[in-house]
Amino acid sequence: MGPFQYWFEQTVSQVTPVRLFMQTSWGWPATESAHFIGLTLLFGSIAVWDLRLLGLGRGVPISAFHRLVPFAVAGFAINVVTGSMFVMAEANQYVYNRAFQFKLLFLALAGLNVLTFYVTMFRRVATSGAGAAPPLLARLNGALSLAFWMAVIICGRLITFYRPTRCRPGETIAFVADCIIR
Amino acid sequence: MLDPFFIWLESTSFSVWMRESPSLFAFPLILAAHTIGLGLLAGVDVAHDLRILGAAPKIPIEFDRYLRIMWFGLAVNAASGVALLIGYPTKALTNPVFYLKLGLIAVALVLVNVIRRRQQSYAPRLLAAISLLCWAGAIVAGRLLAYTYTRLDATS
């Protein structure tokens, strides 16, 4: 992982326009605000969808709720863009950060969970009518989704408490010792 | 003017624990809970506003069972918000942006009930749009609290 992390950090740090924008006094707070608005769109829509899979509001057909998915996708898109901007601006604060690494792990798990849903049960679940109890696997999918997205939010919030302190690109030896080998 | 109050509050053991405990379960996880509560409270209400504005038209407009989830999010955020406030009372209460945030949340919460009363007879689209703007504004104001404070604690 070490060499890859170093290469990744060096590479994304070269996106100068993003770094310059983030260094303006409004750059970071504005991007954070957009990231939290994206979070709200994503998590709010996903939570409603997952809870319907778990059986809440059974009188309403699941397909009716599927119309909320584009808003979750919009929130996710906002957060991929704004999240990438943070990483491009301060790559060394993220790539060696435990909390950030776990956030990516839970993001991948949440993504796999979504993929599993669409590949294995979307057709059956989406065509079920009002009052239908979702199949056990669909309920499990909803529960896992809620858990993974909450874990993403928690790890995201913890990033700031796990900042690598000595990872400064200038101090090459300490940087390699503290940030890559460990 | 409020300084004696700030000094007293910041000397209570809970306030000290919020600021100084090295435990992940103190400040960091309470902050994370505040963010999850934000997702549930603002997120579910935003979904309801989008429904009023015409998205997902097959979902019944009442959305009642989901509004319960929203009130759960409010409970989480009221509790975690008070804990964060006890940790840093001077930082929040001397910052006008904090009152702006509370005001926007108050308007959004009042709108929840106004919209619920009117949605039976017509789709209150303007109110739903105002509600969306209030939540966006409250989130921006909340983020800006980390950048706009002038005093961190009563000694500063």
HADDOCK unambig.tbl for C-alpha pairs under 7 A between the chains (distance, minus, plus):
assign (segid A and resid 29 and name CA) (segid B and resid 143 and name CA) 6.76 0.50 0.50
assign (segid A and resid 29 and name CA) (segid B and resid 144 and name CA) 6.40 0.50 0.50
assign (segid A and resid 32 and name CA) (segid B and resid 143 and name CA) 6.94 0.50 0.50
assign (segid A and resid 33 and name CA) (segid B and resid 139 and name CA) 6.53 0.50 0.50
assign (segid A and resid 33 and name CA) (segid B and resid 140 and name CA) 4.94 0.50 0.50
assign (segid A and resid 33 and name CA) (segid B and resid 143 and name CA) 5.92 0.50 0.50
assign (segid A and resid 36 and name CA) (segid B and resid 139 and name CA) 6.82 0.50 0.50
assign (segid A and resid 37 and name CA) (segid B and resid 136 and name CA) 6.38 0.50 0.50
assign (segid A and resid 37 and name CA) (segid B and resid 139 and name CA) 6.76 0.50 0.50
assign (segid A and resid 39 and name CA) (segid B and resid 39 and name CA) 6.67 0.50 0.50
assign (segid A and resid 40 and name CA) (segid B and resid 38 and name CA) 6.97 0.50 0.50
assign (segid A and resid 40 and name CA) (segid B and resid 39 and name CA) 4.62 0.50 0.50
assign (segid A and resid 40 and name CA) (segid B and resid 42 and name CA) 6.38 0.50 0.50
assign (segid A and resid 40 and name CA) (segid B and resid 43 and name CA) 4.68 0.50 0.50
assign (segid A and resid 41 and name CA) (segid B and resid 43 and name CA) 5.62 0.50 0.50
assign (segid A and resid 43 and name CA) (segid B and resid 39 and name CA) 5.48 0.50 0.50
assign (segid A and resid 43 and name CA) (segid B and resid 43 and name CA) 6.35 0.50 0.50
assign (segid A and resid 44 and name CA) (segid B and resid 39 and name CA) 5.50 0.50 0.50
assign (segid A and resid 44 and name CA) (segid B and resid 40 and name CA) 5.55 0.50 0.50
assign (segid A and resid 44 and name CA) (segid B and resid 43 and name CA) 3.52 0.50 0.50
assign (segid A and resid 44 and name CA) (segid B and resid 44 and name CA) 4.76 0.50 0.50
assign (segid A and resid 44 and name CA) (segid B and resid 47 and name CA) 6.75 0.50 0.50
assign (segid A and resid 45 and name CA) (segid B and resid 43 and name CA) 6.62 0.50 0.50
assign (segid A and resid 45 and name CA) (segid B and resid 44 and name CA) 6.75 0.50 0.50
assign (segid A and resid 45 and name CA) (segid B and resid 47 and name CA) 6.23 0.50 0.50
assign (segid A and resid 48 and name CA) (segid B and resid 44 and name CA) 6.90 0.50 0.50
assign (segid A and resid 48 and name CA) (segid B and resid 66 and name CA) 6.88 0.50 0.50
assign (segid A and resid 57 and name CA) (segid B and resid 65 and name CA) 6.19 0.50 0.50
assign (segid A and resid 60 and name CA) (segid B and resid 59 and name CA) 6.63 0.50 0.50
assign (segid A and resid 64 and name CA) (segid B and resid 56 and name CA) 6.11 0.50 0.50
assign (segid A and resid 64 and name CA) (segid B and resid 58 and name CA) 5.01 0.50 0.50
assign (segid A and resid 64 and name CA) (segid B and resid 59 and name CA) 5.44 0.50 0.50
assign (segid A and resid 65 and name CA) (segid B and resid 56 and name CA) 6.57 0.50 0.50
assign (segid A and resid 65 and name CA) (segid B and resid 59 and name CA) 6.57 0.50 0.50
assign (segid A and resid 67 and name CA) (segid B and resid 55 and name CA) 6.90 0.50 0.50
assign (segid A and resid 67 and name CA) (segid B and resid 56 and name CA) 4.72 0.50 0.50
assign (segid A and resid 68 and name CA) (segid B and resid 56 and name CA) 6.20 0.50 0.50
assign (segid A and resid 150 and name CA) (segid B and resid 36 and name CA) 6.72 0.50 0.50
assign (segid A and resid 153 and name CA) (segid B and resid 32 and name CA) 6.88 0.50 0.50
assign (segid A and resid 153 and name CA) (segid B and resid 36 and name CA) 6.84 0.50 0.50
assign (segid A and resid 154 and name CA) (segid B and resid 32 and name CA) 5.06 0.50 0.50
assign (segid A and resid 157 and name CA) (segid B and resid 32 and name CA) 5.57 0.50 0.50
assign (segid A and resid 158 and name CA) (segid B and resid 28 and name CA) 6.26 0.50 0.50
